[in-house]
């Protein structure tokens, strides 16, 4: 048995759609999945390359763009 939580993002200006899914396995031996751990998993969106905005600000390569739960 496992819990699944889905999250979707839309950036209309750049026309980017990102869909993420969380899958948490249950393991009775190690007590995993019995305490709603899936609620504490976070996703991070990172830049694959340097991104320079119109205002000159920069997100470095591998820099975090956004984080969601």
Phi and psi in radians as a Rosetta constraint file:
Dihedral C 1 N 2 CA 2 C 2 CIRCULARHARMONIC -2.636 0.35
Dihedral N 2 CA 2 C 2 N 3 CIRCULARHARMONIC 2.761 0.35
Dihedral C 2 N 3 CA 3 C 3 CIRCULARHARMONIC -1.745 0.35
Dihedral N 3 CA 3 C 3 N 4 CIRCULARHARMONIC 2.569 0.35
Dihedral C 3 N 4 CA 4 C 4 CIRCULARHARMONIC -2.273 0.35
Dihedral N 4 CA 4 C 4 N 5 CIRCULARHARMONIC 2.302 0.35
Dihedral C 4 N 5 CA 5 C 5 CIRCULARHARMONIC -2.213 0.35
Dihedral N 5 CA 5 C 5 N 6 CIRCULARHARMONIC 2.251 0.35
Dihedral C 5 N 6 CA 6 C 6 CIRCULARHARMONIC -1.917 0.35
Dihedral N 6 CA 6 C 6 N 7 CIRCULARHARMONIC 2.508 0.35
Dihedral C 6 N 7 CA 7 C 7 CIRCULARHARMONIC -2.416 0.35
Dihedral N 7 CA 7 C 7 N 8 CIRCULARHARMONIC 2.394 0.35
Dihedral C 7 N 8 CA 8 C 8 CIRCULARHARMONIC -2.228 0.35
Dihedral N 8 CA 8 C 8 N 9 CIRCULARHARMONIC 2.566 0.35
Dihedral C 8 N 9 CA 9 C 9 CIRCULARHARMONIC -2.208 0.35
Dihedral N 9 CA 9 C 9 N 10 CIRCULARHARMONIC 2.518 0.35
Dihedral C 9 N 10 CA 10 C 10 CIRCULARHARMONIC -2.362 0.35
Dihedral N 10 CA 10 C 10 N 11 CIRCULARHARMONIC 2.262 0.35
Dihedral C 10 N 11 CA 11 C 11 CIRCULARHARMONIC -2.052 0.35
Dihedral N 11 CA 11 C 11 N 12 CIRCULARHARMONIC 1.666 0.35
Dihedral C 11 N 12 CA 12 C 12 CIRCULARHARMONIC -1.078 0.35
Dihedral N 12 CA 12 C 12 N 13 CIRCULARHARMONIC -0.612 0.35
Dihedral C 12 N 13 CA 13 C 13 CIRCULARHARMONIC -1.105 0.35
Dihedral N 13 CA 13 C 13 N 14 CIRCULARHARMONIC -0.812 0.35
Dihedral C 13 N 14 CA 14 C 14 CIRCULARHARMONIC -1.598 0.35
Dihedral N 14 CA 14 C 14 N 15 CIRCULARHARMONIC -0.098 0.35
Dihedral C 14 N 15 CA 15 C 15 CIRCULARHARMONIC 0.977 0.35
Dihedral N 15 CA 15 C 15 N 16 CIRCULARHARMONIC 0.904 0.35
Dihedral C 15 N 16 CA 16 C 16 CIRCULARHARMONIC -1.992 0.35
Dihedral N 16 CA 16 C 16 N 17 CIRCULARHARMONIC 2.266 0.35
Dihedral C 16 N 17 CA 17 C 17 CIRCULARHARMONIC -2.061 0.35
Dihedral N 17 CA 17 C 17 N 18 CIRCULARHARMONIC 2.261 0.35
Dihedral C 17 N 18 CA 18 C 18 CIRCULARHARMONIC -2.245 0.35
Dihedral N 18 CA 18 C 18 N 19 CIRCULARHARMONIC 2.281 0.35
Dihedral C 18 N 19 CA 19 C 19 CIRCULARHARMONIC -2.151 0.35
Dihedral N 19 CA 19 C 19 N 20 CIRCULARHARMONIC 2.282 0.35
Dihedral C 19 N 20 CA 20 C 20 CIRCULARHARMONIC -2.178 0.35
Dihedral N 20 CA 20 C 20 N 21 CIRCULARHARMONIC 2.612 0.35
Dihedral C 20 N 21 CA 21 C 21 CIRCULARHARMONIC -2.294 0.35
Dihedral N 21 CA 21 C 21 N 22 CIRCULARHARMONIC 2.431 0.35
Dihedral C 21 N 22 CA 22 C 22 CIRCULARHARMONIC -1.778 0.35
Dihedral N 22 CA 22 C 22 N 23 CIRCULARHARMONIC 2.293 0.35
Dihedral C 22 N 23 CA 23 C 23 CIRCULARHARMONIC -2.191 0.35
Dihedral N 23 CA 23 C 23 N 24 CIRCULARHARMONIC 2.107 0.35
Dihedral C 23 N 24 CA 24 C 24 CIRCULARHARMONIC -2.050 0.35
Dihedral N 24 CA 24 C 24 N 25 CIRCULARHARMONIC 2.118 0.35
Dihedral C 24 N 25 CA 25 C 25 CIRCULARHARMONIC -1.416 0.35
Dihedral N 25 CA 25 C 25 N 26 CIRCULARHARMONIC 2.677 0.35
Dihedral C 25 N 26 CA 26 C 26 CIRCULARHARMONIC -1.722 0.35
Dihedral N 26 CA 26 C 26 N 27 CIRCULARHARMONIC 2.395 0.35
Dihedral C 26 N 27 CA 27 C 27 CIRCULARHARMONIC -2.447 0.35
Dihedral N 27 CA 27 C 27 N 28 CIRCULARHARMONIC 1.799 0.35
Dihedral C 27 N 28 CA 28 C 28 CIRCULARHARMONIC -1.126 0.35
Dihedral N 28 CA 28 C 28 N 29 CIRCULARHARMONIC -0.641 0.35
Dihedral C 28 N 29 CA 29 C 29 CIRCULARHARMONIC -1.020 0.35
Dihedral N 29 CA 29 C 29 N 30 CIRCULARHARMONIC -0.755 0.35
Dihedral C 29 N 30 CA 30 C 30 CIRCULARHARMONIC -1.749 0.35
Dihedral N 30 CA 30 C 30 N 31 CIRCULARHARMONIC 0.041 0.35
Dihedral C 30 N 31 CA 31 C 31 CIRCULARHARMONIC 1.183 0.35
Dihedral N 31 CA 31 C 31 N 32 CIRCULARHARMONIC 0.538 0.35
Dihedral C 31 N 32 CA 32 C 32 CIRCULARHARMONIC -1.644 0.35
Dihedral N 32 CA 32 C 32 N 33 CIRCULARHARMONIC 2.404 0.35
Dihedral C 32 N 33 CA 33 C 33 CIRCULARHARMONIC 1.563 0.35
Dihedral N 33 CA 33 C 33 N 34 CIRCULARHARMONIC -0.011 0.35
Dihedral C 33 N 34 CA 34 C 34 CIRCULARHARMONIC -1.637 0.35
Dihedral N 34 CA 34 C 34 N 35 CIRCULARHARMONIC -0.182 0.35
Dihedral C 34 N 35 CA 35 C 35 CIRCULARHARMONIC -2.112 0.35
Dihedral N 35 CA 35 C 35 N 36 CIRCULARHARMONIC 0.513 0.35
Dihedral C 35 N 36 CA 36 C 36 CIRCULARHARMONIC 0.968 0.35
Dihedral N 36 CA 36 C 36 N 37 CIRCULARHARMONIC 0.706 0.35
Dihedral C 36 N 37 CA 37 C 37 CIRCULARHARMONIC -1.013 0.35
Dihedral N 37 CA 37 C 37 N 38 CIRCULARHARMONIC -0.509 0.35
Dihedral C 37 N 38 CA 38 C 38 CIRCULARHARMONIC -0.972 0.35
Dihedral N 38 CA 38 C 38 N 39 CIRCULARHARMONIC -0.462 0.35
Dihedral C 38 N 39 CA 39 C 39 CIRCULARHARMONIC -1.177 0.35
Dihedral N 39 CA 39 C 39 N 40 CIRCULARHARMONIC -0.326 0.35
Dihedral C 39 N 40 CA 40 C 40 CIRCULARHARMONIC -1.836 0.35
Dihedral N 40 CA 40 C 40 N 41 CIRCULARHARMONIC 0.015 0.35
Dihedral C 40 N 41 CA 41 C 41 CIRCULARHARMONIC -1.325 0.35
Dihedral N 41 CA 41 C 41 N 42 CIRCULARHARMONIC 2.369 0.35
Dihedral C 41 N 42 CA 42 C 42 CIRCULARHARMONIC -2.112 0.35
Dihedral N 42 CA 42 C 42 N 43 CIRCULARHARMONIC 2.551 0.35
Dihedral C 42 N 43 CA 43 C 43 CIRCULARHARMONIC -1.862 0.35
Dihedral N 43 CA 43 C 43 N 44 CIRCULARHARMONIC 2.471 0.35
Dihedral C 43 N 44 CA 44 C 44 CIRCULARHARMONIC -2.125 0.35
Dihedral N 44 CA 44 C 44 N 45 CIRCULARHARMONIC 2.433 0.35
Dihedral C 44 N 45 CA 45 C 45 CIRCULARHARMONIC -1.855 0.35
Dihedral N 45 CA 45 C 45 N 46 CIRCULARHARMONIC 2.129 0.35
Dihedral C 45 N 46 CA 46 C 46 CIRCULARHARMONIC -2.068 0.35
Dihedral N 46 CA 46 C 46 N 47 CIRCULARHARMONIC 2.607 0.35
Dihedral C 46 N 47 CA 47 C 47 CIRCULARHARMONIC -1.340 0.35
Dihedral N 47 CA 47 C 47 N 48 CIRCULARHARMONIC 2.316 0.35
Dihedral C 47 N 48 CA 48 C 48 CIRCULARHARMONIC -1.385 0.35
Dihedral N 48 CA 48 C 48 N 49 CIRCULARHARMONIC -0.386 0.35
Dihedral C 48 N 49 CA 49 C 49 CIRCULARHARMONIC -2.596 0.35
Dihedral N 49 CA 49 C 49 N 50 CIRCULARHARMONIC 2.962 0.35
Dihedral C 49 N 50 CA 50 C 50 CIRCULARHARMONIC -1.066 0.35
Dihedral N 50 CA 50 C 50 N 51 CIRCULARHARMONIC 2.309 0.35
Dihedral C 50 N 51 CA 51 C 51 CIRCULARHARMONIC -2.068 0.35
Dihedral N 51 CA 51 C 51 N 52 CIRCULARHARMONIC 2.168 0.35
Dihedral C 51 N 52 CA 52 C 52 CIRCULARHARMONIC -1.931 0.35
Dihedral N 52 CA 52 C 52 N 53 CIRCULARHARMONIC 2.143 0.35
Dihedral C 52 N 53 CA 53 C 53 CIRCULARHARMONIC -1.408 0.35
Dihedral N 53 CA 53 C 53 N 54 CIRCULARHARMONIC 2.919 0.35
Dihedral C 53 N 54 CA 54 C 54 CIRCULARHARMONIC -1.035 0.35
Dihedral N 54 CA 54 C 54 N 55 CIRCULARHARMONIC -0.533 0.35
Dihedral C 54 N 55 CA 55 C 55 CIRCULARHARMONIC -1.465 0.35
Dihedral N 55 CA 55 C 55 N 56 CIRCULARHARMONIC 0.046 0.35
Dihedral C 55 N 56 CA 56 C 56 CIRCULARHARMONIC 1.608 0.35
Dihedral N 56 CA 56 C 56 N 57 CIRCULARHARMONIC -0.162 0.35
Dihedral C 56 N 57 CA 57 C 57 CIRCULARHARMONIC -1.196 0.35
Dihedral N 57 CA 57 C 57 N 58 CIRCULARHARMONIC 2.636 0.35
Dihedral C 57 N 58 CA 58 C 58 CIRCULARHARMONIC -2.207 0.35
Dihedral N 58 CA 58 C 58 N 59 CIRCULARHARMONIC 2.408 0.35
Dihedral C 58 N 59 CA 59 C 59 CIRCULARHARMONIC -1.851 0.35
Dihedral N 59 CA 59 C 59 N 60 CIRCULARHARMONIC 2.091 0.35
Dihedral C 59 N 60 CA 60 C 60 CIRCULARHARMONIC -1.250 0.35
Dihedral N 60 CA 60 C 60 N 61 CIRCULARHARMONIC 2.825 0.35
Dihedral C 60 N 61 CA 61 C 61 CIRCULARHARMONIC -0.954 0.35
Dihedral N 61 CA 61 C 61 N 62 CIRCULARHARMONIC 2.355 0.35
Dihedral C 61 N 62 CA 62 C 62 CIRCULARHARMONIC 1.203 0.35
Dihedral N 62 CA 62 C 62 N 63 CIRCULARHARMONIC 0.143 0.35
Dihedral C 62 N 63 CA 63 C 63 CIRCULARHARMONIC -1.310 0.35
Dihedral N 63 CA 63 C 63 N 64 CIRCULARHARMONIC 2.561 0.35
Dihedral C 63 N 64 CA 64 C 64 CIRCULARHARMONIC -1.320 0.35
Dihedral N 64 CA 64 C 64 N 65 CIRCULARHARMONIC 2.265 0.35
Dihedral C 64 N 65 CA 65 C 65 CIRCULARHARMONIC -1.653 0.35
Dihedral N 65 CA 65 C 65 N 66 CIRCULARHARMONIC -0.762 0.35
Dihedral C 65 N 66 CA 66 C 66 CIRCULARHARMONIC -2.733 0.35
Dihedral N 66 CA 66 C 66 N 67 CIRCULARHARMONIC 2.757 0.35
Dihedral C 66 N 67 CA 67 C 67 CIRCULARHARMONIC -2.404 0.35
Dihedral N 67 CA 67 C 67 N 68 CIRCULARHARMONIC 2.338 0.35
Dihedral C 67 N 68 CA 68 C 68 CIRCULARHARMONIC -2.422 0.35
Dihedral N 68 CA 68 C 68 N 69 CIRCULARHARMONIC 2.816 0.35
